[in-house]
């Protein structure tokens, strides 16, 4: 495995509080790392520059889909064959980068799997992630341990052959969905911890849920998904059955959606992947 084959792209938006905790863990990968500053209004860019890491800054917010496109272009220009992405909010420990590199040697897409241990995960995040995996299963018929984690590794050539149609956060799901239908594609998973500080108020961002449903509609004609998408566009509460499970989601003005489901069934689903190791 040649570490020089990898570019590590890290999106940044107002993460000045977290960067001092993240950067030391990236020291080993300094030559591989490029930060993509998505119009931060705090001193995130200054912190990164002062520590000597490479950074590309955008004067306005172009969103995750725009940043991912920039990462692919830069990876190609630098002659890299693989791209690794992770968040800058300290939820994706750099200690796992090497495992992603190893897995990416044989997979076209590698995704972090966060829920084999749900003991410290808030119920609303278990519920929303269970909703995402059940939605994916309803379309593709596959049971997957995690579909939303942004800690990922990509085969760059396979990503460049697909034209993404969603905007902003929807690209996370389209990255996966495109590989689920691609010939000779192989998806792998690396188990990482689920990091949710107990002091935080958790919800699913409006744009994130909209992106999931928007991406799903490119791969499915389901009336249920169409109707759910319309309800989310109108910021209505949700109450639906999906893949044999019931979900409710309450819209919190100014925040997003708080999901709920039968937690025992959701945790049982996620734990089944741990038992199958």
N, C-alpha and C positions, 0 to 999 in steps of 0.2 A: 504493500500500500504506500503510495507516494503522497505525502501530505501536500505537496505543491500542486496537486491536481485540484485542490479545493479552494474555493472562495467562500468566506464566511460573511454573509450579509446580515447586518443588524439594523432594523428600523428604529428610529428614535423620534419621540415627540414628547417634549417636556419631561424628561427623566433625570433632571439634575439631582434629585434626591437619591436615586437608585444607582446611578453610574459609578460613584465611588466604591460601591460594594461589588459591582459587576466587573469592572476593569481588571482588578488583580487576577481574577480567574481566567482572563483572556490573554495574559502575558505570554503564555506558551505559544499562542496562535497569532501573535502580533502581525506577522508577515501575511497571514491569510485574511485578516479581518478588515472589513470596510463598513463604517457606520454610514447610514443614510438618514440625514437629519431632515425630517418632514415638516419644515417650517416652525420649529420650536421657538417659543417666545421667552423661554428661560435661558439659563446659561449652559445648557447641555452641550452645545457645540464647543464652547470654550473649555469645558472640562475634558472633552475628548481630545482636542488639539493640544492642551497642556500636557496630556499623558503620551502624546506622540503617536496616537493611532490615526490611521487614514480615515477621512470623512468626506462625504459629499453632502452639501447642503442645498436645500431648495427653499426659495423665498416664500413659497406658499405651500399649503398642505395638498399633496397630490394623491394621498391615500395609499393603502397597502397594494392595490393592483398596480398603480403607477410605480411604486418602489420596487415591486417584484420584477417588473419589466426592465427597470434600470439595472437591477442586479444581474439579470440574465445577459443583458447587453455587455455589461462590464466583464462578466465571467468569460464570455466568448472572446472579447477583445484581449483578455489576458491569457488566453489559451487554456483555461480551466475546463475540466470535464465534469466537475461536480460543484454544486452549490449547496451550502448549509445555511439555513436561516434560524435565528432564535430571537426572542424578544429582549428588550433592554430593561424590563421591569423586575428582573431578578427571579422570575418564575421558571426560567429555563437554565439550570445550572451548567456552566461550561464544562464541568467535569465529565459530562456525557458526550462531548463532541467526538472523541475518538471512537466511541461505540457507533455513532452515526456514520463516521467515515468507513469503518469496517463493514457495516451493513450495506452501505451504498455501493460497495464493490459488486454486489450481486443483485441489487434492487434498483428499479427505476425511480422509486419514491420510498422514502423512509419517514415515518411519523412517530413522534413521541407518544407513548401510551401512559396516561397519568393515573388511571383509576383502578389498578389492581389492589390498591389499598385506599379505601375511601374514608378512613377513620377521621381524618382532619378536613374533609371536604364538606362545605356547607350543603344542606339539602337542596337549595335552589340551584346550585351548580351541578350537583349530581343529576337533578331532574332535567336541566336544560341540555346537558351533554347526552343524557339518555334519549331525549327527544331527537337530537341530531343523528345519533346512531340508528335509531328506529326509522327515522325518515330515510336515511341512506339504505337501510335494509328493505324498506318498502319499494324502493326503486330498483335496486340491484340484486336483492335476494341474498346479501352477504352479511354475516355477523362480524363486525369489526370492533376492536376495543376502544378506539378513539378516532374521531374524524375531524376534530377542531383544533388540535394542538398545533401551534405555530413553529415548534421546534421540528425541523424537517431537513432532509437531504434529498437532492434532486439530481437525476441525470440530465444535464443541460440540453443535450441534443434532442432528447425526447420532449422536453418542455418547449423548445423552440419550434417544434413541428405543430404545436397546438395553438390556435388563436383564441385567446380568452375573450369572453363577451361580458362578463360581469364587471362591476366596478367596486372599488374599495374592498371591503372585507369579504365579499363573495368569492374573491379569487382563491381563498383558502380551501373552499369546498370544490371549486372547479378544478383546482390542481389534482385533487383526489379523484373526482368523478371522471375526469378525462383519462386517468390511468386505469380506472375500473373497466372502461370500454376499449382500451387500446390493445392491439395485438402485441404479444410477447412482453407485456408489461408485468412487473412483479413488484408488489408492495410489501414492505417490511415494517416492523415496529421495534422501537427501543423503549424499554420501561424506564420512566423517569418519575420522580416524586411529584405529587400534586401539591403545589404551594399556594395556600390561601390564608393569609394572616387573619386571625379571628376578629380583629378590630374593624375590618372593612365591611361595608354594606355591599352585598353582592346582588347583581342583576345581570341579565343578558342585554347588551346594548341594542338599541333599536336597529341601527345600521347592520349589526352583526346578524340578527335574526332575519332581516330583510335580505341580506346577502345570501344566507343559506337557502331561503325559499326561492330567490331569483335564480341561483345556480341550479336548484332542483328542477325548476321549470324548463331549463334547457335540455333536460334528460328525461322528462316525464310529462305526460298529459293528464295526470291525475286531477280529478275535480277537487278532491280534498286539498291538495297542495295549492291549486288555483284559488280556492275559496279562502284558505288560510292566508295566502299572500295578500289578498284583497283586504282581509280583516286587519292584518298588520300595517298595511299602507294607511288604513284609516285609524290606526292606533286603538283598535278594539280589544277587549279581553278575549282570550281563547279558551275553548272547552271542547276537546276532541279526543277521539280514539285513533291510535296509530299503531299498526303492527301488533294488535292485541293488547295495547296498553293505553290507559287513560292519562291525559295530560290537561292541566289547567295552567293558564299564564295570565297574570294580572298586569296591566300596563301601568307603570309608575311614571307619572308626568315628569319629564325632565331627566329621567334615568334610563328607563327601558322596561323590560319584562322580567317579572319574577315567576319562574316556573315551579310547578309542583306535580308530583306523581306518587305512586306507591313506592316509597323509598326502598322497602325490602326487596321488591322485584328488580328495581334498578341496580341496587348494590349486588344482588345475586347474579345479575347478568354480567356486571363488570368483574366480579370475583371469579366467574367461570373461566376467564382467561388466565388468571393466576393458577387455578387448579389444573389447567391444561398444559402448563409449562413442562 
